[in-house]
Amino acid sequence: MSELEIRTFNKLLVLAPIIFFLFFCGILANATEGQAVSEAAGASSVSATAAGSAKAATMPKVPPAGAPGSAHLVASSGPPPEETNRKALESHAGKDASKLLLRANPVEGQVWIDGKIVGKTPMLLVLAPGKYQVEMRGSRGQTGKRTVDLLPRETREIAVKLEQLYPGHVVAHP
C-alpha cells in the first residue's frame, strides 16, 4: 500500500463512524421511525442477541396471607407470636400447674421462655411443672438469664437484673 492509500484509509476510519452517527441521528429525528430503527439496530447487535435470549422479567404471584407452603414472607393476620407462644405454654400446664411471676430491673423487658418470646415484664405465667430457660431482654440491649425448675403447684417469683452486654459509655482516664 502506498502512503497516499494509507492516509486515505485512516481518514475513512475516522470519518466513517461520524458519517454513520449523523445518518443514524437523522433517521431517529423522525419519532415514528425512531422506534423501529432502534429495534432493528438492537436486534442485529451482539448485546441485543444476548438480551434477546434472556427471559422476560415477570412478577411473582404472592399467595394470600396464611397460605400453607409459601416460600415468601407474608404478613400474618393472626395474633402476635408472643400471645401464641404464651397460650401454647399455658395450654400444656395441666392440673398440677405452677405459677411463675417474672419481673425485670429495669421494669419492662421482653420475656423469652425456652427460646420463644411470650411477652413483657411484669408477667404471671401458668406453666406445667418442669425446667425452663428464662431470658429477659431490655429495650437498650440489656439481658439476663435464669434456669427455673418448677415443682407441681408451686408459685415462684423471679426478679432478673438486666445487665448491659457492652458499656453504655466510655470514659477516658488521663
MDTraj code that builds the backbone (N, CA, C; nanometers):
import mdtraj as md
import numpy as np

residues = "MET SER GLU LEU GLU ILE ARG THR PHE ASN LYS LEU LEU VAL LEU ALA PRO ILE ILE PHE PHE LEU PHE PHE CYS GLY ILE LEU ALA ASN ALA THR GLU GLY GLN ALA VAL SER GLU ALA ALA GLY ALA SER SER VAL SER ALA THR ALA ALA GLY SER ALA LYS ALA ALA THR MET PRO LYS VAL PRO PRO ALA GLY ALA PRO GLY SER ALA HIS LEU VAL ALA SER SER GLY PRO PRO PRO GLU GLU THR ASN ARG LYS ALA LEU GLU SER HIS ALA GLY LYS ASP ALA SER LYS LEU LEU LEU ARG ALA ASN PRO VAL GLU GLY GLN VAL TRP ILE ASP GLY LYS ILE VAL GLY LYS THR PRO MET LEU LEU VAL LEU ALA PRO GLY LYS TYR GLN VAL GLU MET ARG GLY SER ARG GLY GLN THR GLY LYS ARG THR VAL ASP LEU LEU PRO ARG GLU THR ARG GLU ILE ALA VAL LYS LEU GLU GLN LEU TYR PRO GLY HIS VAL VAL ALA HIS PRO".split()
xyz = np.array([
    [0.0844, -0.1188, 0.0000],
    [0.0000, 0.0000, 0.0000],
    [0.0879, 0.1237, 0.0000],
    [0.0459, 0.2200, -0.0796],
    [0.1234, 0.3427, -0.0852],
    [0.0853, 0.4331, 0.0309],
    [0.1672, 0.5334, 0.0508],
    [0.1425, 0.6263, 0.1620],
    [0.0114, 0.7010, 0.1428],
    [-0.0241, 0.7338, 0.0227],
    [-0.1500, 0.8021, -0.0057],
    [-0.2689, 0.7128, 0.0274],
    [-0.2592, 0.5860, -0.0060],
    [-0.3676, 0.4930, 0.0253],
    [-0.3837, 0.4762, 0.1763],
    [-0.2717, 0.4740, 0.2466],
    [-0.2766, 0.4585, 0.3919],
    [-0.3442, 0.5802, 0.4551],
    [-0.3075, 0.7022, 0.4091],
    [-0.3712, 0.8234, 0.4625],
    [-0.5212, 0.8238, 0.4334],
    [-0.5585, 0.7889, 0.3145],
    [-0.6997, 0.7850, 0.2772],
    [-0.7752, 0.6824, 0.3630],
    [-0.7145, 0.5669, 0.3827],
    [-0.7761, 0.4636, 0.4664],
    [-0.7937, 0.5120, 0.6103],
    [-0.6914, 0.5796, 0.6657],
    [-0.7000, 0.6327, 0.8028],
    [-0.8088, 0.7383, 0.8143],
    [-0.8222, 0.8235, 0.7132],
    [-0.9274, 0.9245, 0.7164],
    [-1.0653, 0.8596, 0.7124],
    [-1.0784, 0.7548, 0.6309],
    [-1.2062, 0.6835, 0.6241],
    [-1.2404, 0.6168, 0.7576],
    [-1.1362, 0.5643, 0.8237],
    [-1.1585, 0.5026, 0.9548],
    [-1.2131, 0.6034, 1.0554],
    [-1.1685, 0.7279, 1.0462],
    [-1.2154, 0.8319, 1.1370],
    [-1.3512, 0.8855, 1.0923],
    [-1.3691, 0.9059, 0.9644],
    [-1.4910, 0.9681, 0.9139],
    [-1.6100, 0.8722, 0.9065],
    [-1.5875, 0.7450, 0.8862],
    [-1.6978, 0.6502, 0.8694],
    [-1.7890, 0.6457, 0.9918],
    [-1.7362, 0.6348, 1.1151],
    [-1.8271, 0.6351, 1.2305],
    [-1.9028, 0.7662, 1.2457],
    [-1.8397, 0.8778, 1.2136],
    [-1.9056, 1.0079, 1.2250],
    [-2.0202, 1.0163, 1.1246],
    [-1.9947, 0.9734, 1.0021],
    [-2.0994, 0.9768, 0.8999],
    [-2.2145, 0.8846, 0.9385],
    [-2.1804, 0.7644, 0.9867],
    [-2.2844, 0.6708, 1.0293],
    [-2.3663, 0.7306, 1.1432],
    [-2.3006, 0.7951, 1.2424],
    [-2.3694, 0.8561, 1.3565],
    [-2.4660, 0.9641, 1.3094],
    [-2.4201, 1.0522, 1.2195],
    [-2.5057, 1.1589, 1.1687],
    [-2.6236, 1.1020, 1.0899],
    [-2.5978, 1.0019, 1.0111],
    [-2.7046, 0.9383, 0.9342],
    [-2.8072, 0.8753, 1.0287],
    [-2.7590, 0.8067, 1.1298],
    [-2.8455, 0.7398, 1.2269],
    [-2.9286, 0.8419, 1.3054],
    [-2.8671, 0.9549, 1.3449],
    [-2.9395, 1.0601, 1.4162],
    [-3.0458, 1.1233, 1.3281],
    [-3.0170, 1.1364, 1.2019],
    [-3.1157, 1.1919, 1.1093],
    [-3.2369, 1.1020, 1.0980],
    [-3.2158, 0.9735, 1.0997],
    [-3.3280, 0.8797, 1.0921],
    [-3.4091, 0.8856, 1.2212],
    [-3.3387, 0.8939, 1.3353],
    [-3.4078, 0.8956, 1.4642],
    [-3.4820, 1.0259, 1.4900],
    [-3.4510, 1.1285, 1.4144],
    [-3.5188, 1.2554, 1.4327],
    [-3.6683, 1.2415, 1.4060],
    [-3.7048, 1.1524, 1.3207],
    [-3.8451, 1.1277, 1.2951],
    [-3.8944, 1.0310, 1.4027],
    [-3.9827, 1.0759, 1.4900],
    [-4.0249, 0.9984, 1.6067],
    [-4.0946, 0.8691, 1.5698],
    [-4.1679, 0.8670, 1.4607],
    [-4.2403, 0.7454, 1.4257],
    [-4.1471, 0.6378, 1.3738],
    [-4.0383, 0.6771, 1.3099],
    [-3.9442, 0.5794, 1.2575],
    [-3.8358, 0.5439, 1.3592],
    [-3.8168, 0.6280, 1.4602],
    [-3.7079, 0.6092, 1.5556],
    [-3.7161, 0.4779, 1.6306],
    [-3.8353, 0.4420, 1.6738],
    [-3.8528, 0.3184, 1.7493],
    [-3.8183, 0.1970, 1.6630],
    [-3.8675, 0.1944, 1.5414],
    [-3.8425, 0.0812, 1.4522],
    [-3.6941, 0.0696, 1.4191],
    [-3.6279, 0.1848, 1.3983],
    [-3.4854, 0.1833, 1.3649],
    [-3.4038, 0.1319, 1.4829],
    [-3.4352, 0.1803, 1.6030],
    [-3.3572, 0.1369, 1.7188],
    [-3.3802, -0.0104, 1.7483],
    [-3.5028, -0.0602, 1.7258],
    [-3.5283, -0.2026, 1.7453],
    [-3.4537, -0.2852, 1.6423],
    [-3.4521, -0.2378, 1.5197],
    [-3.3806, -0.3107, 1.4143],
    [-3.2309, -0.3097, 1.4421],
    [-3.1785, -0.1960, 1.4868],
    [-3.0357, -0.1872, 1.5184],
    [-3.0029, -0.2749, 1.6378],
    [-3.0895, -0.2771, 1.7382],
    [-3.0655, -0.3595, 1.8566],
    [-3.0736, -0.5070, 1.8264],
    [-3.1628, -0.5452, 1.7363],
    [-3.1798, -0.6870, 1.7041],
    [-3.0594, -0.7430, 1.6313],
    [-2.9844, -0.6566, 1.5635],
    [-2.8697, -0.7057, 1.4895],
    [-2.7396, -0.6934, 1.5681],
    [-2.7434, -0.6313, 1.6845],
    [-2.6194, -0.6146, 1.7622],
    [-2.5935, -0.7370, 1.8483],
    [-2.4708, -0.7507, 1.8930],
    [-2.4304, -0.8646, 1.9758],
    [-2.4987, -0.8586, 2.1117],
    [-2.5047, -0.7381, 2.1734],
    [-2.5664, -0.7273, 2.3054],
    [-2.7158, -0.7537, 2.2992],
    [-2.7791, -0.7167, 2.1906],
    [-2.9219, -0.7428, 2.1790],
    [-2.9483, -0.8916, 2.1630],
    [-2.8549, -0.9629, 2.0989],
    [-2.8720, -1.1075, 2.0858],
    [-2.8676, -1.1728, 2.2221],
    [-2.7745, -1.1280, 2.3064],
    [-2.7655, -1.1827, 2.4420],
    [-2.8890, -1.1448, 2.5223],
    [-2.9329, -1.0189, 2.5081],
    [-3.0506, -0.9744, 2.5822],
    [-3.1765, -1.0420, 2.5300],
    [-3.1802, -1.0670, 2.4017],
    [-3.2969, -1.1312, 2.3441],
    [-3.3117, -1.2754, 2.3889],
    [-3.1994, -1.3382, 2.4216],
    [-3.2080, -1.4769, 2.4662],
    [-3.2438, -1.4878, 2.6137],
    [-3.2370, -1.3759, 2.6862],
    [-3.2744, -1.3775, 2.8275],
    [-3.4255, -1.3788, 2.8416],
    [-3.4741, -1.4395, 2.9488],
    [-3.6183, -1.4438, 2.9721],
    [-3.6687, -1.3085, 3.0187],
    [-3.7890, -1.2771, 2.9834],
    [-3.8503, -1.1525, 3.0273],
    [-3.8786, -1.1603, 3.1772],
    [-3.8600, -1.0490, 3.2454],
    [-3.8843, -1.0451, 3.3900],
    [-4.0340, -1.0530, 3.4163],
    [-4.0711, -1.1371, 3.5115],
    [-4.2116, -1.1481, 3.5487],
    [-4.2245, -1.1275, 3.6981],
    [-4.3347, -1.0721, 3.7396],
    [-4.3600, -1.0504, 3.8812],
    [-4.4105, -1.1801, 3.9428],
    [-4.3549, -1.2196, 4.0587],
    [-4.4033, -1.3419, 4.1221],
    [-4.5442, -1.3225, 4.1762],
    [-4.6192, -1.4288, 4.1768],
    [-4.7546, -1.4240, 4.2318],
    [-4.7443, -1.4464, 4.3815],
    [-4.7965, -1.3531, 4.4594],
    [-4.7918, -1.3625, 4.6045],
    [-4.9160, -1.4359, 4.6522],
    [-4.8952, -1.5437, 4.7297],
    [-5.0115, -1.6180, 4.7782],
    [-5.0862, -1.5372, 4.8829],
    [-5.2123, -1.5681, 4.9050],
    [-5.2881, -1.4967, 5.0084],
    [-5.2277, -1.5222, 5.1461],
    [-5.2524, -1.4312, 5.2392],
    [-5.1979, -1.4425, 5.3743],
    [-5.2386, -1.5755, 5.4358],
    [-5.1412, -1.6413, 5.4969],
    [-5.1679, -1.7666, 5.5655],
    [-5.1720, -1.8884, 5.4748],
    [-5.1311, -1.8720, 5.3475],
    [-5.1315, -1.9867, 5.2562],
    [-5.0249, -2.0863, 5.2993],
    [-5.0588, -2.2142, 5.3085],
    [-4.9596, -2.3125, 5.3517],
    [-4.8524, -2.3342, 5.2454],
    [-4.7296, -2.3571, 5.2897],
    [-4.6214, -2.3893, 5.1983],
    [-4.5672, -2.2712, 5.1217],
    [-4.5953, -2.1491, 5.1631],
    [-4.5467, -2.0321, 5.0925],
    [-4.3979, -2.0132, 5.1163],
    [-4.3227, -1.9868, 5.0102],
    [-4.1797, -1.9619, 5.0233],
    [-4.1524, -1.8155, 5.0537],
    [-4.2555, -1.7319, 5.0553],
    [-4.2400, -1.5890, 5.0778],
    [-4.2866, -1.5526, 5.2177],
    [-4.2308, -1.4454, 5.2689],
    [-4.2773, -1.3942, 5.3970],
    [-4.4048, -1.3151, 5.3743],
    [-4.5085, -1.3533, 5.4416],
    [-4.6373, -1.2868, 5.4265],
    [-4.6801, -1.2396, 5.5646],
    [-4.7265, -1.1161, 5.5724],
    [-4.7717, -1.0626, 5.6998],
    [-4.8875, -1.1461, 5.7523],
    [-4.8771, -1.1800, 5.8785],
    [-4.9795, -1.2634, 5.9400],
    [-5.0957, -1.1768, 5.9869],
    [-5.2143, -1.2274, 5.9703],
    [-5.3306, -1.1542, 6.0178],
    [-5.3750, -1.2072, 6.1539],
    [-5.3045, -1.3079, 6.2052],
    [-5.3390, -1.3692, 6.3328],
    [-5.2786, -1.2930, 6.4501],
    [-5.2874, -1.3527, 6.5683],
    [-5.2330, -1.2881, 6.6875],
    [-5.0806, -1.2811, 6.6820],
    [-5.0209, -1.1891, 6.7584],
    [-4.8753, -1.1782, 6.7592],
    [-4.8108, -1.3038, 6.8169],
    [-4.6841, -1.3316, 6.7832],
    [-4.6187, -1.4540, 6.8283],
    [-4.6111, -1.4666, 6.9799],
    [-4.5958, -1.3519, 7.0527],
    [-4.5879, -1.3615, 7.1986],
    [-4.7150, -1.4234, 7.2566],
    [-4.8273, -1.3806, 7.2016],
    [-4.9551, -1.4320, 7.2512],
    [-4.9717, -1.5803, 7.2173],
    [-4.9361, -1.6171, 7.0971],
    [-4.9463, -1.7563, 7.0550],
    [-4.8559, -1.8466, 7.1389],
    [-4.7306, -1.8032, 7.1609],
    [-4.6364, -1.8827, 7.2393],
    [-4.6815, -1.8959, 7.3846],
    [-4.7313, -1.7878, 7.4402],
    [-4.7767, -1.7904, 7.5797],
    [-4.8960, -1.8858, 7.5958],
    [-4.9915, -1.8768, 7.5042],
    [-5.1088, -1.9652, 7.5114],
    [-5.0686, -2.1117, 7.4961],
    [-4.9700, -2.1388, 7.4113],
    [-4.9239, -2.2764, 7.3927],
    [-4.8628, -2.3300, 7.5217],
    [-4.7823, -2.2486, 7.5899],
    [-4.7230, -2.2909, 7.7172],
    [-4.8306, -2.3157, 7.8227],
    [-4.9246, -2.2219, 7.8323],
    [-5.0278, -2.2326, 7.9353],
    [-5.1280, -2.3451, 7.9060],
    [-5.1462, -2.3795, 7.7803],
    [-5.2401, -2.4871, 7.7476],
    [-5.1864, -2.6242, 7.7898],
    [-5.0544, -2.6359, 7.8043],
    [-4.9927, -2.7618, 7.8464],
    [-4.9682, -2.7662, 7.9972],
    [-5.0212, -2.6696, 8.0715],
    [-4.9941, -2.6603, 8.2160],
    [-5.0538, -2.7777, 8.2923],
    [-5.1712, -2.8210, 8.2582],
    [-5.2332, -2.9353, 8.3253],
    [-5.2898, -2.9018, 8.4618],
    [-5.3335, -3.0061, 8.5354],
    [-5.3996, -2.9847, 8.6652],
    [-5.3007, -2.9517, 8.7765],
    [-5.1720, -2.9880, 8.7628],
    [-5.0705, -2.9571, 8.8640],
    [-4.9900, -2.8335, 8.8255],
    [-5.0530, -2.7368, 8.7609],
    [-4.9841, -2.6196, 8.7070],
    [-4.9115, -2.5405, 8.8146],
    [-4.7995, -2.4826, 8.7749],
    [-4.7216, -2.3943, 8.8613],
    [-4.7385, -2.2522, 8.8102],
    [-4.7114, -2.1569, 8.9002],
    [-4.7210, -2.0160, 8.8615],
    [-4.5826, -1.9540, 8.8723],
    [-4.5508, -1.8716, 8.7745],
    [-4.4209, -1.8050, 8.7717],
    [-4.4436, -1.6567, 8.7473],
    [-4.4082, -1.5745, 8.8468],
    [-4.4196, -1.4298, 8.8357],
    [-4.2821, -1.3763, 8.7969],
    [-4.2752, -1.3077, 8.6847],
    [-4.1481, -1.2583, 8.6318],
    [-4.1428, -1.1070, 8.6378],
    [-4.0325, -1.0577, 8.6929],
    [-4.0066, -0.9131, 8.6996],
    [-3.8656, -0.8883, 8.6494],
    [-3.8450, -0.7683, 8.5967],
    [-3.7120, -0.7306, 8.5478],
    [-3.6760, -0.5937, 8.6008],
    [-3.5466, -0.5709, 8.6154],
    [-3.4975, -0.4396, 8.6537],
    [-3.3939, -0.3999, 8.5491],
    [-3.4168, -0.2998, 8.4650],
    [-3.5277, -0.2071, 8.4522],
    [-3.6599, -0.2789, 8.4261],
    [-3.7689, -0.2054, 8.4557],
    [-3.9017, -0.2639, 8.4693],
    [-3.9499, -0.3424, 8.3484],
    [-3.9477, -0.2847, 8.2297],
    [-4.0092, -0.3518, 8.1155],
    [-3.9042, -0.4207, 8.0297],
    [-3.9120, -0.5534, 8.0218],
    [-3.8217, -0.6315, 7.9380],
    [-3.8991, -0.7401, 7.8671],
    [-3.8507, -0.7820, 7.7530],
    [-3.9133, -0.8922, 7.6807],
    [-3.8796, -1.0223, 7.7518],
    [-3.9772, -1.1121, 7.7605],
    [-3.9578, -1.2409, 7.8263],
    [-3.9548, -1.3502, 7.7211],
    [-3.8524, -1.4333, 7.7285],
    [-3.8355, -1.5468, 7.6390],
    [-3.8282, -1.6728, 7.7252],
    [-3.9138, -1.7696, 7.6978],
    [-3.9124, -1.8973, 7.7688],
    [-3.8699, -2.0046, 7.6685],
    [-3.7626, -2.0731, 7.6987],
    [-3.7076, -2.1780, 7.6117],
    [-3.6906, -2.1291, 7.4675],
    [-3.6421, -2.0055, 7.4533],
    [-3.6136, -1.9505, 7.3207],
    [-3.7315, -1.8933, 7.2457],
    [-3.8494, -1.8847, 7.3088],
    [-3.9676, -1.8295, 7.2416],
    [-4.0202, -1.7110, 7.3212],
    [-4.0476, -1.6027, 7.2495],
    [-4.0974, -1.4831, 7.3155],
    [-4.2405, -1.5076, 7.3663],
    [-4.2678, -1.4597, 7.4902],
    [-4.4017, -1.4783, 7.5487],
    [-4.4635, -1.3476, 7.5963],
    [-4.3908, -1.2362, 7.5924],
    [-4.4488, -1.1081, 7.6337],
    [-4.3467, -1.0195, 7.7031],
    [-4.3986, -0.9260, 7.7861],
    [-4.3141, -0.8297, 7.8568],
    [-4.3389, -0.8376, 8.0068],
    [-4.2375, -0.8001, 8.0828],
    [-4.2492, -0.7978, 8.2293],
    [-4.3231, -0.6720, 8.2710],
    [-4.3860, -0.6739, 8.3866],
    [-4.4092, -0.7872, 8.4766],
    [-4.5119, -0.8816, 8.4167],
    [-4.4967, -1.0118, 8.4456],
    [-4.5824, -1.1119, 8.3840],
    [-4.6025, -1.2299, 8.4787],
    [-4.7247, -1.2819, 8.4791],
    [-4.7565, -1.4027, 8.5540],
    [-4.7881, -1.5121, 8.4529],
    [-4.7092, -1.6200, 8.4571],
    [-4.7293, -1.7327, 8.3666],
    [-4.7780, -1.8542, 8.4449],
    [-4.8667, -1.9286, 8.3859],
    [-4.9122, -2.0551, 8.4422],
    [-4.8498, -2.1632, 8.3544],
    [-4.7581, -2.2413, 8.4151],
    [-4.6799, -2.3386, 8.3393],
    [-4.6903, -2.4782, 8.3974],
    [-4.6607, -2.5749, 8.3151],
    [-4.6517, -2.7124, 8.3624],
    [-4.5257, -2.7254, 8.4468],
    [-4.5244, -2.8093, 8.5485],
    [-4.4035, -2.8308, 8.6273],
    [-4.2896, -2.8772, 8.5360],
    [-4.1690, -2.8325, 8.5648],
    [-4.0541, -2.8715, 8.4838],
    [-3.9466, -2.7649, 8.4842],
    [-3.8471, -2.7862, 8.4008],
    [-3.7309, -2.6973, 8.3930],
    [-3.7455, -2.6054, 8.2715],
    [-3.7234, -2.4761, 8.2941],
    [-3.7377, -2.3766, 8.1882],
    [-3.6159, -2.2848, 8.1854],
    [-3.5784, -2.2450, 8.0662],
    [-3.4735, -2.1449, 8.0476],
    [-3.5441, -2.0114, 8.0275],
    [-3.5260, -1.9175, 8.1202],
    [-3.5914, -1.7865, 8.1152],
    [-3.4872, -1.6830, 8.0760],
    [-3.5179, -1.6060, 7.9734],
    [-3.4298, -1.4982, 7.9298],
    [-3.5124, -1.3708, 7.9211],
    [-3.4536, -1.2611, 7.9666],
    [-3.5203, -1.1307, 7.9558],
    [-3.4279, -1.0365, 7.8810],
    [-3.4875, -0.9543, 7.7975],
    [-3.4116, -0.8591, 7.7159],
    [-3.4715, -0.7204, 7.7336],
    [-3.3859, -0.6249, 7.7683],
    [-3.4302, -0.4870, 7.7856],
    [-3.4319, -0.4120, 7.6544],
    [-3.4888, -0.2927, 7.6575],
    [-3.5016, -0.2121, 7.5362],
    [-3.3693, -0.1524, 7.4898],
    [-3.2681, -0.1516, 7.5768],
    [-3.1391, -0.0940, 7.5402],
    [-3.0287, -0.1996, 7.5303],
    [-3.0667, -0.3219, 7.4986],
    [-2.9681, -0.4264, 7.4766],
    [-2.9248, -0.5004, 7.6019],
    [-2.9918, -0.4768, 7.7150],
    [-2.9567, -0.5475, 7.8373],
    [-3.0173, -0.6876, 7.8321],
    [-2.9512, -0.7816, 7.8991],
    [-3.0039, -0.9179, 7.9039],
    [-2.9842, -0.9783, 8.0416],
    [-3.0623, -1.0790, 8.0691],
    [-3.0493, -1.1565, 8.1912],
    [-3.1073, -1.2940, 8.1673],
    [-3.0412, -1.3995, 8.2239],
    [-3.0875, -1.5366, 8.2032],
    [-3.0956, -1.6079, 8.3366],
    [-3.1917, -1.6968, 8.3456],
    [-3.2071, -1.7831, 8.4629],
    [-3.2627, -1.9167, 8.4172],
    [-3.2271, -2.0217, 8.4893],
    [-3.2895, -2.1512, 8.4703],
    [-3.3812, -2.1736, 8.5895],
    [-3.5056, -2.2111, 8.5629],
    [-3.6055, -2.2281, 8.6686],
    [-3.6566, -2.3715, 8.6634],
    [-3.6593, -2.4360, 8.7803],
    [-3.7142, -2.5708, 8.7907],
    [-3.8384, -2.5621, 8.8789],
    [-3.9558, -2.5743, 8.8178],
    [-4.0819, -2.5592, 8.8899],
    [-4.1364, -2.6945, 8.9352],
    [-4.1791, -2.6999, 9.0614],
    [-4.2439, -2.8187, 9.1173],
    [-4.3940, -2.8090, 9.0943],
    [-4.4677, -2.9195, 9.1033],
    [-4.6127, -2.9136, 9.0857],
    [-4.6778, -2.8191, 9.1867],
    [-4.7697, -2.7365, 9.1386],
    [-4.8474, -2.6405, 9.2178],
    [-4.7602, -2.5394, 9.2933],
    [-4.6422, -2.5152, 9.2456],
    [-4.5521, -2.4186, 9.3090],
    [-4.5771, -2.2805, 9.2510],
    [-4.5659, -2.1792, 9.3358],
    [-4.5720, -2.0400, 9.2905],
    [-4.4373, -1.9780, 9.3224],
    [-4.3732, -1.9221, 9.2178],
    [-4.2405, -1.8659, 9.2375],
    [-4.2320, -1.7296, 9.1697],
    [-4.1588, -1.6391, 9.2361],
    [-4.1350, -1.5060, 9.1796],
    [-3.9872, -1.4940, 9.1475],
    [-3.9590, -1.4441, 9.0278],
    [-3.8199, -1.4260, 8.9860],
    [-3.8019, -1.2827, 8.9398],
    [-3.7011, -1.2182, 8.9958],
    [-3.6644, -1.0835, 8.9529],
    [-3.5247, -1.0927, 8.8918],
    [-3.5123, -1.0512, 8.7689],
    [-3.3848, -1.0592, 8.6976],
    [-3.3319, -0.9191, 8.6741],
    [-3.2074, -0.8965, 8.7155],
    [-3.1411, -0.7686, 8.6891],
    [-3.0801, -0.7781, 8.5493],
    [-3.1254, -0.6910, 8.4634],
    [-3.0766, -0.6912, 8.3258],
    [-2.9438, -0.6178, 8.3193],
    [-2.8440, -0.6837, 8.2629],
    [-2.7083, -0.6287, 8.2529],
    [-2.6776, -0.5896, 8.1092],
    [-2.5990, -0.4833, 8.0957],
    [-2.5540, -0.4405, 7.9634],
    [-2.4499, -0.5390, 7.9115],
    [-2.4621, -0.5783, 7.7864],
    [-2.3593, -0.6616, 7.7241],
    [-2.2357, -0.5787, 7.6933],
    [-2.2571, -0.4531, 7.6567],
    [-2.1496, -0.3637, 7.6191],
    [-2.1636, -0.2364, 7.7010],
    [-2.0547, -0.1666, 7.7258],
    [-2.0643, -0.0438, 7.8053],
    [-2.1506, 0.0617, 7.7361],
    [-2.2303, 0.1318, 7.8164],
    [-2.3160, 0.2377, 7.7631],
    [-2.2377, 0.3619, 7.7242],
    [-2.1257, 0.3849, 7.7908],
    [-2.0391, 0.4981, 7.7550],
    [-1.8964, 0.4626, 7.7950],
    [-1.8029, 0.5300, 7.7333],
    [-1.6615, 0.5054, 7.7589],
    [-1.6008, 0.6312, 7.8180],
    [-1.5276, 0.6127, 7.9267],
    [-1.4621, 0.7242, 7.9926],
    [-1.3106, 0.7084, 7.9745],
    [-1.2465, 0.8129, 7.9241],
    [-1.1017, 0.8093, 7.9062],
    [-1.0344, 0.8675, 8.0295],
    [-0.9378, 0.7937, 8.0839],
    [-0.8616, 0.8414, 8.2003],
    [-0.7298, 0.8970, 8.1508],
    [-0.6934, 1.0169, 8.2003],
    [-0.5665, 1.0768, 8.1546],
    [-0.4446, 1.0073, 8.2091],
])
top = md.Topology()
chain = top.add_chain()
for i, resn in enumerate(residues, 1):
    res = top.add_residue(resn, chain, resSeq=i)
    for name in ("N", "CA", "C"):
        top.add_atom(name, md.element.get_by_symbol(name[0]), res)
traj = md.Trajectory(xyz[None], top)
